[in-house]
Amino acid sequence: MRIDLHTHSNVSDGTQPPAVLLAAARDAGLDALALTDHDTTDGWAEASTAAREVGVALVPGMEVSCRTAEGISVHLLSYLHDPAHPGLLEEITKAKDARLSRAERMVERLAEDYPLNWDDVTQHMAPGATVGRPHIADALVAVGVVADRSEAFASILTSHSHYYVSHYAPDPMRAIELVRAAGGVPVFAHPVASARGRVVGEQTFRDMIDAGLLGVEVDHRDNPEQGKAWLRALAARHALLVTGSSDYHGLGKPNRLGENLTAPEVLARIEDLSSGTVVVRP
């Protein structure tokens, strides 16, 4: 089986609707795919219907945006949780609302120097989508300021930029506890991707494991090789699941579906450990 456990649709910052994403997974030769949009499960229904139609198993998931007390961004993948769990739902709703106000403030700052307004950004968002910097990047591409998302994030939208505004995000330990309470399986996404910004130290890994972390995403293009080896050793010491995935965003990033994969036995273990929802099989 070919299994990709980290993808995004236009319900957050991907460029394809969930149904189109599932069709693309079929065309890429995948047997199973996880939909892990940022701080939302709104794409699950459409993706579930499409999964049955195109013959690709769907692993319902989500990527929870977190931040440590030191201000370091942590992304937590949640698989097979209950989307209606009150505590988790309250937390992601708070984060989603904060993303919107943050994006509006960033656009206000950008408008002082570039031909950009909020309407330009909303043209690149699906109705109700979780808004993020990628949508602002797409707007900057459309008005001719940058060539693509990668250029936007390397310059104008970097966290060190004058235009950057932070937003509320839960502490990763709190997020792990909520995912577990919702019957989900929490996996640390691209944990050592230092090219994206600061990464957490060993103590935070230990704290996350103590809080109930169940896996680490090792095979991801943004994890350096030395970091992957360190993660495998960590996983072996603490009996953590090891996953691999593309972090596919459609046209939004160069990542390609299936460029990294998760072993079938790991998906089986995720199913065993979860109690919130189930894999949708054709």
BAKENU-646267 format. One line per 4 residues: number of its first residue (from 1); their letters; for each residue y, z negated, x of N, C-alpha, C, O, CB. Coordinates in steps of 0.2 Angstrom, whole numbers. Atoms other than C-alpha are relative to their C-alpha. Last residue first. Glycine has a CB too. Layout:
// residues N
NUM = A = Y/Z/X/Y/Z/X/Y/Z/X/Y/Z/X/Y/Z/X  ... .
// end
This chain:
// residues 282
282 = PRVV = 1/-6/4/12/4/-70/-6/-1/-5/-7/3/-9/0/6/4  5/-5/-3/14/-14/-63/0/6/-5/0/5/-11/-6/-3/2  1/-5/5/29/-26/-66/-4/6/3/-2/10/7/7/3/-3  -1/-7/-2/27/-40/-54/-1/4/-6/-6/3/-10/-5/1/6 .
278 = VTGS = 6/-3/-3/28/-57/-63/2/7/2/7/10/0/-5/1/-5  2/-6/3/41/-70/-68/-5/3/4/-8/1/8/7/4/-1  -6/-2/4/46/-88/-64/-1/6/-4/1/6/-10/6/0/4  1/2/7/30/-95/-57/5/2/-5/5/0/-11/-2/-8/-1 .
274 = SLDE = -5/-1/5/29/-89/-39/-2/-3/-7/-8/-2/-9/3/7/-1  -5/6/-1/18/-95/-25/5/0/-5/9/-5/-6/3/1/7  3/7/0/3/-84/-29/5/-6/0/4/-11/-4/-5/-1/5  2/1/7/14/-69/-32/-3/-6/-1/-2/-10/-6/-5/6/-2 .
270 = IRAL = -6/1/4/22/-71/-15/-1/-1/-8/1/-5/-11/5/6/1  -2/7/-1/5/-73/-8/6/-2/-3/7/-7/-6/1/-1/8  4/4/4/0/-56/-15/1/-7/1/1/-11/-4/-8/1/2  -2/-1/7/16/-48/-8/-5/-4/-4/-3/-8/-9/0/7/-2 .
266 = VEPA = -6/4/1/11/-55/9/3/0/-7/5/-5/-10/5/2/5  2/6/0/-7/-48/8/6/-5/-1/6/-11/-4/-4/-2/6  3/1/7/0/-31/4/-2/-7/-1/-1/-10/-6/-6/4/-2  7/-1/0/10/-31/21/-2/-2/-8/1/-6/-11/-4/-5/5 .
262 = TLNE = 3/6/1/29/-28/19/-8/0/-1/-10/5/-5/3/-5/-5  4/1/6/37/-12/25/-3/-7/1/-3/-11/6/-6/5/0  4/6/-2/51/-6/36/-4/-2/-6/-1/-1/-12/5/-6/3  0/-1/-8/58/12/35/-3/-6/3/-5/-6/9/8/0/2 .
258 = GLRN = 6/0/-4/52/12/17/0/0/7/-5/1/11/-5/6/-2  5/3/3/68/18/9/-7/0/4/-9/5/6/-2/3/-7  5/-4/4/80/23/21/-5/-4/-3/-8/-8/0/-2/6/4  7/2/1/95/14/28/-4/4/-4/-1/6/-10/0/-8/-2 .
254 = PKGL = 5/-5/-2/110/25/32/-7/-3/-1/-12/1/1/1/1/8  2/2/-7/121/14/20/-5/6/3/-8/9/-1/-3/-7/1  -5/5/-3/130/17/4/-1/-1/7/3/-4/11/0/-6/-4  -5/-3/-5/121/33/0/5/-4/3/8/-2/8/4/6/-4 .
250 = GHYD = -2/-6/2/107/23/-8/4/4/5/3/3/11/3/1/-7  -6/0/5/109/5/-4/1/7/-2/7/8/-4/6/-3/4  -3/-7/2/92/2/5/6/-1/-5/5/-5/-10/-6/4/-3  -7/2/2/89/-15/13/4/6/-2/10/7/0/4/-4/6 .
246 = SSGT = -5/-5/-2/74/-7/21/7/-2/-1/12/0/3/-1/7/-4  -3/-4/5/60/-20/21/6/4/3/8/4/8/3/-5/-6  -4/-6/-3/49/-31/31/3/4/-6/-1/5/-11/-5/4/5  -1/-6/4/42/-48/26/4/5/5/7/4/10/4/-1/-6 .
242 = VLLA = -3/-4/-4/34/-63/36/1/7/-4/-4/10/-6/-3/2/7  1/-7/2/29/-78/25/4/5/5/10/3/6/1/2/-7  -4/-4/5/31/-94/33/-2/7/-1/-6/9/4/7/0/3  4/-4/5/17/-105/40/5/3/-5/4/3/-11/-4/-5/-3 .
238 = HRAA = -1/3/6/29/-116/50/-3/3/-6/-2/2/-12/8/0/-1  0/8/-1/24/-113/68/1/-3/-7/-2/-8/-8/6/-2/4  6/3/-2/19/-95/64/0/-7/0/-5/-10/-2/-3/3/7  4/0/6/35/-91/55/-7/-3/2/-10/-6/-3/0/7/-2 .
234 = LARL = -2/6/5/45/-98/70/-4/1/-6/-7/-5/-9/7/2/-2  2/7/-3/35/-87/82/2/-6/-5/-2/-10/-6/3/-1/7  7/1/1/38/-72/71/-3/-6/3/-8/-9/0/-4/6/4  2/2/7/56/-76/70/-7/0/-1/-10/-4/-5/3/6/-4 .
230 = WAKG = -2/7/1/58/-77/89/-2/-2/-7/-5/-7/-8/7/-1/2  6/4/-3/49/-60/91/1/-7/-1/-4/-11/-2/0/2/8  6/-1/4/61/-52/78/-6/-4/3/-10/-7/0/-2/7/0  -1/4/6/76/-59/87/-6/0/-4/-8/-5/-7/6/1/-4 .
226 = QEPN = 1/7/-3/71/-51/104/0/-5/-6/-4/-10/-6/5/-2/5  7/1/-1/69/-35/94/-1/-7/3/-6/-10/1/-2/5/6  2/-2/-6/86/-36/86/-7/-2/2/-10/-6/-1/5/-3/6  3/5/-4/87/-39/67/-2/3/7/-6/8/8/-6/-3/-3 .
222 = DRHD = -5/4/-3/98/-26/59/-2/-6/4/2/-9/8/5/-2/-5  -3/-4/-5/84/-13/56/6/-4/3/8/-3/9/3/6/-3  -6/-3/3/74/-26/46/4/3/6/4/0/11/4/-6/-3  0/-7/-2/56/-31/51/6/3/-5/5/5/-10/-6/4/-2 .
218 = VEVG = 0/-1/-7/58/-50/51/1/7/1/6/9/5/-7/-2/3  0/-8/0/63/-55/33/1/2/8/6/1/11/6/3/-4  -6/-3/-4/59/-74/34/-1/8/0/-7/10/1/0/-3/7  1/-6/-4/48/-84/21/6/2/4/12/0/3/-2/6/-4 .
214 = LLGA = 7/-2/0/45/-99/11/-1/6/4/-7/8/6/-2/1/-7  1/-7/-2/61/-109/12/-7/2/1/-11/-2/4/4/1/7  5/-4/3/59/-126/4/-1/7/1/-4/11/-3/1/-1/-8  -2/-1/7/73/-137/8/-5/4/-4/-4/4/-10/7/3/0 .
210 = DIMD = 1/7/4/64/-143/24/2/1/-7/-1/-3/-11/4/-5/4  7/0/1/63/-124/29/-2/-7/-3/-6/-7/-8/-4/0/7  2/-5/6/81/-122/26/-7/-1/-1/-9/-1/-7/2/7/2  -2/3/6/85/-138/37/-2/5/-6/-4/2/-12/8/0/0 .
206 = RFTQ = 5/6/1/74/-131/51/2/-3/-7/-2/-5/-11/1/-5/5  6/-2/2/83/-114/50/-5/-6/-2/-8/-6/-7/-4/4/6  -1/-2/7/100/-123/50/-7/3/-2/-9/2/-8/5/6/0  -1/6/4/95/-133/66/0/3/-8/-3/0/-12/6/-4/1 .
202 = EGVV = 7/3/1/89/-117/75/0/-6/-5/-4/-6/-9/-3/-2/6  4/2/-6/107/-109/74/-7/-3/-3/-8/-3/-9/4/-5/3  1/7/0/114/-98/60/-4/-2/6/-8/2/9/-3/-3/-6  6/2/3/121/-81/63/-1/-7/1/1/-10/6/-6/4/3 .
198 = RGRA = 3/6/-2/139/-75/66/-7/-2/-3/-7/0/-9/4/-6/0  -4/6/-1/143/-58/62/-4/-5/2/-9/-5/5/3/-1/-7  -3/1/6/134/-42/56/5/-5/0/10/-6/-4/-5/-1/-6  -5/-5/1/129/-37/73/4/0/-6/10/2/-6/-4/7/1 .
194 = SAVP = -6/2/-4/120/-54/75/6/5/-1/12/4/0/-1/-2/7  -4/-6/0/107/-49/62/7/-1/3/12/-1/-1/0/3/-7  -3/0/-7/96/-64/66/4/6/1/5/9/7/-5/-1/5  -2/7/-2/91/-70/48/4/1/7/8/-4/8/-5/-4/1 .
190 = HAFV = -3/-2/-6/90/-52/40/3/-6/4/9/-6/5/5/5/0  -1/-7/-1/86/-60/23/3/1/7/8/-3/9/4/3/-5  -6/-1/-3/79/-78/22/1/7/2/-3/10/6/0/-5/7  1/-3/-6/65/-78/9/7/1/4/11/4/0/-4/7/0 .
186 = PVGG = -6/-1/-4/65/-89/-6/-2/3/7/-6/-1/10/4/-6/0  2/0/-7/50/-87/-18/6/1/4/8/7/4/-6/4/1  -1/-5/-5/55/-91/-36/-2/-1/7/-4/-7/9/7/3/0  7/-3/0/49/-103/-50/0/6/5/-5/10/5/-2/2/-6 .
182 = AARV = 1/-6/5/67/-107/-55/-7/4/1/-8/9/-2/6/5/1  0/3/6/66/-124/-46/-1/5/-6/-4/4/-11/6/-4/-2  7/3/1/61/-115/-30/0/-3/-7/-6/-2/-11/-1/-5/5  5/-6/0/76/-103/-32/-6/-3/-1/-10/-1/-5/1/4/6 .
178 = LEIA = 0/-2/7/87/-119/-36/-5/6/-1/-7/7/-6/8/3/-1  3/5/5/81/-128/-20/0/3/-7/-4/2/-11/4/-7/0  7/0/-1/84/-113/-9/-3/-4/-6/-8/-3/-9/-2/-2/7  2/-6/3/102/-111/-16/-8/1/0/-11/3/-4/2/7/4 .
174 = RMPD = -1/1/7/106/-129/-12/-3/6/-4/-7/6/-9/7/-1/-2  5/5/2/99/-127/6/0/-1/-8/-5/-1/-11/1/-7/3  7/-3/0/109/-111/8/-5/-5/-2/-10/-3/-6/-2/3/6  3/2/-6/126/-119/3/-8/3/-1/-11/2/-6/0/-8/1 .
170 = PAYH = 3/6/0/133/-109/-12/-3/-2/7/-4/3/11/-6/-1/-5  7/-2/-1/145/-95/-10/-3/-7/1/-1/-11/4/-1/5/6  4/5/1/164/-95/-15/-8/2/1/-9/8/-2/1/-4/-7  1/2/7/174/-81/-8/-5/-6/-1/-9/-7/4/-3/6/-4 .
166 = SVYY = 7/3/1/182/-76/8/-1/-2/-7/4/-2/-11/-1/-7/4  -1/6/4/197/-64/9/-7/-3/-1/-12/1/-3/4/1/-7  6/4/3/198/-51/22/2/-6/-3/6/-10/-1/-5/-1/6  1/-1/7/214/-40/24/-6/-4/-3/-7/-4/-10/-2/7/-2 .
162 = HSHS = -5/3/4/219/-47/40/-1/1/-7/2/-3/-11/7/3/2  -6/-4/2/203/-42/47/5/-4/-3/3/-9/-7/-3/6/-4  -5/2/-4/190/-54/56/7/4/-2/12/3/1/-1/2/7  -2/7/2/178/-53/42/5/-2/4/8/-7/3/-6/-4/0 .
158 = TLIS = 4/5/-3/177/-34/44/3/-7/-1/9/-8/-4/1/1/8  4/5/4/184/-23/30/-4/-6/4/-7/-10/1/-4/3/-5  -4/3/5/197/-13/40/-3/-6/-4/1/-10/-6/2/6/-5  -7/0/-1/187/-9/55/4/-4/-5/5/-10/-4/3/6/1 .
154 = AFAE = -1/1/-7/168/-9/57/8/-1/2/9/-3/7/-2/6/4  2/7/-1/166/-12/38/1/-1/8/2/-7/10/-7/-1/-1  -5/5/4/177/4/34/-2/-7/2/2/-12/3/-1/0/-7  -6/1/-3/168/14/47/5/-5/-3/8/-9/1/4/7/0 .
150 = SRDA = 1/3/-7/151/10/41/7/-1/3/8/-6/6/-5/4/4  1/8/0/156/13/23/0/-3/7/3/-8/8/-5/-2/-4  6/3/3/161/31/27/1/-7/0/5/-10/3/-6/3/3  5/-6/1/175/43/34/-6/-3/-4/-9/1/-8/-3/2/6 .
146 = VVGV = 5/0/-4/190/31/32/-6/5/-1/-5/8/-7/-4/-7/0  -2/4/-5/207/32/24/-5/-1/6/-4/-1/12/1/-7/-3  -1/-3/-6/204/47/14/2/-4/6/4/-2/11/5/6/0  -7/-1/-1/207/41/-3/1/3/7/7/4/9/4/-6/-2 .
142 = AVLA = -2/-4/5/188/42/-7/8/2/1/9/8/-1/-1/-2/-7  2/-7/-2/183/34/9/3/5/-5/5/10/-3/-8/0/-1  -3/-2/-6/194/19/5/-2/7/2/2/11/5/-1/-5/5  -7/-2/2/187/18/-13/4/3/6/8/7/6/4/-6/-3 .
138 = DAIH = 1/-7/3/169/18/-6/7/2/-2/9/8/-2/-4/-1/-6  2/-5/-5/174/4/6/0/7/-3/3/11/0/-6/-2/4  -7/-1/-3/182/-6/-8/-1/5/5/3/9/6/3/-7/2  -4/-4/4/165/-4/-17/7/1/2/10/7/1/0/-4/-7 .
134 = PRGV = 2/-7/0/156/-10/-2/4/5/-5/5/11/-4/-8/1/-1  -4/-4/-4/167/-25/-1/-2/7/0/2/11/1/-1/-3/7  0/2/-7/159/-32/-16/4/4/4/7/9/2/-7/-1/2  -4/-3/-5/158/-32/-35/0/-3/7/-1/-9/8/8/0/-3 .
130 = TAGP = -3/5/-4/143/-37/-45/4/3/5/2/7/9/-6/-4/4  3/1/-7/142/-23/-57/3/-6/3/8/-8/2/0/6/4  3/7/-1/147/-26/-75/-3/-1/6/-6/-6/7/-5/0/-6  -3/5/4/151/-7/-78/-4/-7/1/-10/-7/0/-1/2/-8 .
126 = AMHQ = 3/-1/7/145/3/-63/3/-6/-4/5/-11/-2/-7/-1/1  4/5/3/158/2/-49/-3/1/-6/0/4/-11/4/-7/0  7/0/-4/165/16/-39/-4/-6/-2/-9/-7/2/2/0/8  4/-6/1/179/20/-51/-6/1/4/-10/5/2/5/6/2 .
122 = TVDD = 5/0/6/183/2/-51/-3/6/-2/-8/6/-5/4/-2/-6  6/4/-2/190/3/-33/-5/0/-6/-11/1/-6/1/-7/2  4/-4/-5/203/16/-36/-7/-3/1/-12/1/2/4/1/6  3/-5/4/209/7/-52/-5/4/5/-10/7/3/5/4/-3 .
118 = WNLP = 6/2/3/212/-8/-41/-4/5/-4/-10/5/-4/1/-6/-4  -1/5/5/224/1/-30/-6/-2/-3/-12/1/-2/5/3/-5  6/3/3/224/10/-13/2/-4/-6/7/-8/-5/-5/-3/4  0/-2/7/236/21/-4/-6/-2/-4/-10/3/-6/1/8/0 .
114 = YDEA = 3/-6/1/236/10/12/1/2/-8/2/-2/-12/-8/-1/1  0/-5/-6/247/-3/20/-4/6/-2/-3/11/2/-4/-4/5  -7/0/-4/253/-15/6/0/5/6/5/7/8/1/-7/3  -5/-4/3/238/-9/-5/7/0/4/11/4/3/1/-2/-7 .
110 = LREV = 1/-7/-3/226/-17/7/5/5/-3/8/9/1/-7/3/-2  -2/-1/-7/233/-34/3/-1/7/3/4/9/7/-5/-5/4  -8/1/0/232/-32/-16/2/0/8/8/3/9/1/-7/-3  -3/-6/1/214/-24/-13/8/-1/0/12/4/2/-2/2/-7 .
106 = MREA = 0/-4/-6/209/-40/-4/3/7/-2/6/10/3/-8/1/2  -5/2/-5/215/-51/-18/0/5/6/5/6/9/-1/-7/2  -7/-1/2/206/-41/-31/5/-2/5/10/2/6/1/-3/-7  -1/-7/-1/190/-42/-21/7/3/-2/10/7/1/-5/4/-4 .
102 = RSLR = -1/-2/-7/191/-60/-20/2/7/1/6/9/5/-6/-3/4  -7/2/-1/194/-62/-39/1/1/8/7/3/9/1/-8/-1  -5/-4/3/178/-52/-42/7/-2/2/11/3/4/-1/0/-8  0/-7/-3/167/-60/-29/6/4/-3/9/8/1/-6/3/0 .
98 = ADKA = -4/0/-6/172/-77/-36/1/6/4/6/8/7/-3/-6/5  -7/0/2/166/-72/-53/4/-1/6/10/2/6/1/-6/-5  -2/-7/2/149/-67/-45/7/0/-2/11/5/-1/-4/2/-6  -1/-5/-5/148/-83/-36/2/7/-2/6/9/2/-7/0/4 .
94 = KTIE = -5/3/-4/150/-94/-51/2/4/6/8/6/7/-1/-7/2  -6/-2/4/138/-83/-61/7/-2/4/11/1/4/-1/-3/-7  -2/-7/-2/126/-85/-46/5/2/-5/9/7/-2/-7/4/-2  -2/-1/-7/127/-104/-47/2/7/1/7/8/4/-5/-3/4 .
90 = ELLG = -7/3/-1/126/-106/-66/3/2/7/8/4/7/0/-7/-2  -5/-5/4/111/-94/-67/7/-2/1/11/2/2/-3/0/-7  -1/-6/-4/102/-104/-54/5/4/-3/9/7/1/-7/3/2  -3/2/-6/104/-121/-63/2/6/4/7/7/7/-4/-5/4 .
86 = PHAP = -7/2/0/101/-114/-80/3/-1/6/9/1/7/0/-6/-5  -1/7/-2/85/-104/-76/7/-2/0/11/1/3/-4/-1/7  -3/4/4/86/-88/-86/1/-7/2/3/-11/-2/-3/1/-7  -8/-2/1/82/-76/-73/4/-4/-4/10/-4/-4/0/7/-1 .
82 = DHLY = -2/-1/7/65/-85/-69/8/1/-1/12/-3/1/-1/-7/-4  -3/6/3/61/-82/-51/1/2/-8/1/7/-10/6/-2/3  4/2/5/49/-68/-45/3/-6/-3/-1/-10/-5/-7/0/2  5/-5/3/57/-65/-28/-3/-4/-6/-5/-10/-5/-5/2/5 .
78 = SLLH = 4/4/5/73/-73/-21/-4/5/-4/-2/10/-7/5/-4/-5  4/-4/5/81/-66/-6/-4/-4/-4/-8/-9/-1/-4/5/4  7/2/2/93/-77/3/-3/4/-5/0/5/-11/1/-7/-3  3/-4/6/108/-70/12/-7/-3/-1/-11/-2/3/1/7/1 .
74 = VSIG = 8/0/0/117/-82/24/-2/3/-6/1/2/-12/-3/-8/0  3/-3/6/136/-81/29/-8/0/1/-11/2/6/2/7/-1  4/-6/-2/142/-93/42/-3/3/-6/-6/-1/-10/-5/-2/5  -3/-6/2/157/-104/37/-4/6/1/-2/12/1/6/1/3 .
70 = EATR = -4/-3/-5/152/-119/46/3/7/-1/6/10/3/-4/0/6  -6/4/-1/147/-128/30/4/2/6/11/1/6/-2/-7/1  1/7/-3/135/-114/28/6/-4/0/12/-1/-1/-3/1/7  -4/1/-6/138/-99/16/-1/-7/2/-1/-12/-2/7/1/-2 .
66 = CSVE = -1/7/-2/126/-91/3/5/-1/6/7/4/9/-6/-4/2  -5/0/-5/125/-74/-6/1/-8/1/4/-11/-3/6/4/-1  -5/5/1/109/-74/-16/5/0/6/2/-2/11/-3/-7/-2  -2/3/-7/99/-58/-15/6/-4/-2/11/-2/-4/3/6/4 .
62 = MGPV = -7/1/-1/89/-55/-31/2/-2/7/-2/-5/10/3/-5/-5  -3/5/-5/71/-51/-36/8/0/0/11/3/-5/-2/2/7  -7/2/2/60/-42/-48/2/-5/5/-1/-10/6/0/-3/-8  0/8/-1/45/-35/-39/7/-2/-2/12/0/2/-2/-1/8 .
58 = LAVG = -6/3/-1/42/-17/-47/0/-8/1/-4/-11/-3/5/1/-6  0/7/2/26/-8/-45/7/-2/2/10/-1/7/-5/-4/3  -2/5/-5/29/11/-44/0/-7/-2/4/-8/-7/6/2/4  6/2/-4/21/23/-56/1/-4/6/-3/-4/11/-4/6/1 .
54 = VERA = 1/-4/-6/36/33/-62/-6/-2/4/-8/1/9/6/-1/5  0/-7/1/36/28/-80/-1/4/6/-5/9/6/7/2/-2  6/-2/4/30/10/-78/0/7/-1/-5/10/-1/0/-3/-7  6/1/-4/43/7/-64/-6/2/-4/-11/5/-1/-1/-8/2 .
50 = ATSA = 1/-6/-5/57/15/-74/-7/-1/4/-10/4/5/6/1/4  2/-6/4/55/3/-89/-2/5/5/-7/9/4/5/1/-5  7/1/2/55/-12/-76/-3/6/-4/-8/8/-4/0/-6/-5  5/-1/-5/70/-5/-67/-7/-1/-2/-11/3/0/2/-5/6 .
46 = EAWG = 1/-7/-1/80/-4/-83/-5/2/5/-9/7/5/7/3/2  3/-3/6/76/-22/-88/-1/8/1/-6/11/0/4/-1/-6  8/1/1/78/-29/-70/-3/4/-6/-8/7/-5/-1/-7/-1  3/-6/0/96/-22/-67/-8/0/-1/-11/5/-1/1/3/7 .
42 = DTTD = -1/-4/6/105/-37/-74/-3/7/1/-4/11/-4/8/2/0  6/-3/2/97/-48/-61/1/5/-6/-4/6/-9/-5/-6/-3  1/-3/7/113/-53/-52/-8/2/-1/-11/5/3/5/5/-2  -2/5/5/119/-62/-37/-1/2/-7/3/0/-11/7/-2/2 .
38 = HDTL = -4/6/-2/118/-47/-26/1/-4/-6/5/-2/-10/6/2/4  -7/-1/0/104/-34/-31/4/-7/1/1/-12/0/2/2/-7  -3/6/-2/86/-37/-25/8/1/0/11/0/5/-2/-2/7  -7/-1/1/75/-24/-33/4/-7/1/2/-12/-2/2/3/-8 .
34 = ALAD = -4/6/3/59/-26/-25/7/2/-1/10/5/4/-1/-6/5  -7/1/-2/48/-10/-22/3/-6/-4/2/-8/-9/4/6/-2  -4/6/4/30/-6/-24/6/-1/4/7/1/9/-5/-7/1  5/2/5/18/9/-20/4/-6/-4/2/-7/-10/-6/-2/3 .
30 = LGAD = 1/8/1/31/18/-10/-4/-1/-6/-5/2/-11/7/-3/-1  7/2/-1/29/37/-6/-1/-8/0/-6/-10/3/-2/2/7  1/2/-7/47/41/-3/-7/-3/1/-8/-5/7/5/-6/1  0/-6/-5/47/51/-19/-1/-2/7/-3/2/11/7/3/-2 .
26 = RAAA = 6/-4/1/41/36/-29/0/6/5/-5/7/8/-1/2/-7  6/4/-4/54/25/-21/-6/4/-1/-10/4/4/0/-7/-4  0/-1/-7/67/38/-26/-5/-3/4/-8/-1/9/7/-2/2  2/-6/-1/61/37/-44/1/2/7/-4/6/10/4/5/-4 .
22 = LLVA = 7/0/1/63/18/-44/-3/7/1/-8/8/4/-2/-2/-7  3/3/-6/81/20/-37/-8/0/0/-11/1/5/2/-7/0  0/-5/-5/85/33/-51/-3/-3/7/-6/0/11/7/2/2  6/-5/2/79/20/-64/0/6/6/-5/8/7/2/3/-7 .
18 = PPQT = 7/2/-1/89/6/-56/-5/5/-1/-10/6/3/-1/-6/-4  2/5/5/106/16/-55/-8/-2/1/-11/2/4/0/4/-7  4/-3/5/110/23/-38/-2/-5/-6/-3/-11/-4/-7/3/3  -3/-6/4/124/19/-27/-4/3/-5/-2/8/-8/2/5/6 .
14 = GDSV = 3/-7/-1/120/2/-21/3/5/-4/8/4/-7/-8/-1/-2  -4/-5/-5/133/-12/-21/-4/6/2/-3/9/7/2/-4/6  -4/3/-5/128/-22/-36/3/5/4/7/9/2/-4/-6/4  -2/6/4/121/-15/-53/3/-5/5/7/-10/3/-7/-3/-2 .
10 = NSHT = -8/0/2/123/1/-43/1/-6/-4/7/-6/-6/2/7/-3  -2/-6/5/105/-2/-36/8/-1/-1/11/-5/2/-4/-1/-6  -6/1/5/100/-12/-21/1/6/-4/0/11/-2/6/-2/5  -4/-6/2/84/-14/-11/5/-1/-5/5/-7/-8/-5/6/-2 .
6 = HLDI = -7/2/0/74/-27/-1/4/7/-2/4/11/3/2/-3/7  -2/6/4/55/-29/-3/7/-1/0/9/-7/-1/-4/-6/2  -7/1/-2/48/-12/2/3/-5/-4/4/-4/-10/4/7/0  -4/4/4/29/-10/0/7/-2/3/7/-4/9/-4/-7/-1 .
2 = RM = -7/0/-3/18/4/5/5/-4/-4/6/-2/-10/2/7/2  -6/0/4/0/0/0/6/0/4/7/-3/10/0/-6/-5 .
// end
